[in-house]
Amino acid sequence: MQLIFATHNENKVVELRRIIPRSIVLWSLNDINYLNPIEETGKTLEENAKIKSDFIRKKFGLNCFADDSGLEVDFLEGEPGVLSARYAGPSRNNEKNIQKIWKKLENVSNPTATFRSIFYLHLNNQTFCFEGKVYGKIIFEKRGNNGFGYDPIFIPKGYKKTFAELGNGIKDQISHRAKATLKLINFISKAS
């Protein structure tokens, strides 16, 4: 089966390709030479995932899905949430995003947070939605060289290392995107 992942984020594509079975050929927007950005105008992760997936389905008529993921810090009432990639501005600068979170959490000890990922799937003229969550906390130093985004400052519950320290083997089992991906895979395998 061929499936378009409606993203230009190659970090996400690499992550999913490690998880999905070889029976699913995953194509990114870069792979199909669609290089234009899809405007994310939604106010929630669910809305943005739907906007991107609907757009690619309408344009190409193929089975596809999109995700929108975000870090939701409890003390910040769910921020940065849907604005996670653009928290410090439209440049999508990971370092500036982290610095902004730290500044807002300046006098907060042990801030809890949730990483959440929503997948919106178009499959055989039907639509489906899947969610993955991982609970954890924010730390005030960057640790680890793997991962991207907020991974160096997020420690998942039950672990002592950040996502950026844990390595792909563990992250690909416990992350928010991994959980949503496994739901997607299980659904597709039953639907086929």
N, C-alpha and C positions, 0 to 999 in steps of 0.2 A: 504494500500500500504506500502511496505517496501522500505526503501531508505538508502543506505550507505552514511554517511558523512565521506569523506576521510580525517580524521584528528585524531591525538592523543591528541589534546588539549581539555582536559575535560572542561575547562572554556567555550570554544566555544560551545561544545555539550550541556552543561547545559543551556546556553543562548538560543540556538535554540529550545531546548525541551520545554522551557517556551512559545515560540511563536507559534510553529507549531500545527495544530489541531491533535487530537488523532487519526484521520483516517490515519495519516502518522506515521509509526513506524520508528523512526530514530535510525540507528545503527552506532556507531563510529568504527574506526579501532580496538580500544581496545575491543569493544563488540564482534567483529568477530574474535578476537584473532590474528589479524595481527599486530605484535609489531615492525616490522622493519620500520625504517624511509624511507620516499620517498624523494629522493634528489631533492631539489628545485633549478634547474639550470637556470630558466628563468630570463630574465632581466626586466620583468614587472610583475605586479600582475596577469594580464590575462594569461601570459605564465605559471606561477607557478600553478595557479588554473587548467589550462588545463593539465599540466604534471601529477598532482596528480590524477585528475579525470580519465584521459586516462589510467593511470597505474592500478588503481583499477578496472576499467571496463574490461580491458584486462585480468587481473588476475582472477577475480571472475565471469565476465559475467553478473553482476547484475546492476540494475539501481543505479546510484550513482551521487554524486556531491562533489566538493571540493571548498574551498574558499581560497583566499589569500587576506589579508587585510593589510593596511598600513596607517601610519600617514604621510602626505605630508605637510611639513612646507614651506610656500611661500618664506620666506627670504632665506631658504636653498635650493631653487630651486627644491623642491619636496622631499628632504631628510627627513627622512630616507627611505620613500617609500617602495620598495620591500624588503629592508633590515631591516625593522622596528624591527622584533624580534631579529635580530642578529647585530644591529647597533653598539654595543660596543664590538662585538666579537661573536664567535660561541657558547658561553655558554648560550645565550638567557637570560641574566640577566636583569630583568626589571629596577632595581635600577641603574645599570651602563648605560643602554640605556637612562634613564631620565637625568642622570648627564651629559652625552655626549651632549644631546640636549641643556641643560642649558648652558653648556660651549660654544657651538657654537653660542648661542643667547645672549651671555653675555651683550652686550650693545644695544640690540634691545628692544624697548618698544612696548608692545602690539602685539607680533607676531601672525599673522593669520595662520591657518592651516586647512587642510581637512582630515577627516578620510574617507578612501575609502575601499570598500569591493567588490570583484569580485567573483561571483559563476559561476562555469562551471558545467553544468548538462549533464549527459548521461541518456536519458529516452527513452525506447522502440526503441533502435538503432538510435536515433537522438541526436544531441548535441545542447545545448542552453547556452547562457551567460546572466547573470544579474548583474547589478551594483547598489550599494547603496552608497550614499555620505552624509556626514554631515559636515557643515562648522562651524568653531569656532576659538578659540585662545588658545595659550599656556600661562600658568601662571608659576610663578617662586617659587611656594611652592606646596607641595603635600597636597591635601585636599580630605578627604573621605576614607572610608574603603571598599566600594563595588567595583566591577569591577576588572580589571587586566590590565597589560601592561601600556599604557600611560593614562589610565582613570583618575588618580588623578591629572593630570596637564592639562587636556583638558576641556575647557568650551564651550559647543555648543552654536552657535549663538542664541540669544533670551533668554538665561538662565544666571543665576548668579552663578550657582553651577557646579562643575566638574561632569563628568560622574560617578566618584566614590562616589559623594555625592548625586546625583539625585535618586539613587535607581533603582531597576530592573523595576518597573512599568513604569517609564518614559523612561529609557534607551531602554527598549524593544519596545518602540513605535518610537523613534526618531533616534536611532543609525544607522550607516552605515550598520551594519550586519542585523539589524532589517528590514531596507528598502529593502535590497537584498533578505532577507528571505520572506518578503511579496510578492515580485515579483515572487519568486519561487513558493510559495503556490498558488497564483492566477493562474499562468501558469499551474501548475499540476492539479488544480481543473477544469480548462477548457479543459485540454487534456484528462482527465479521462472519 
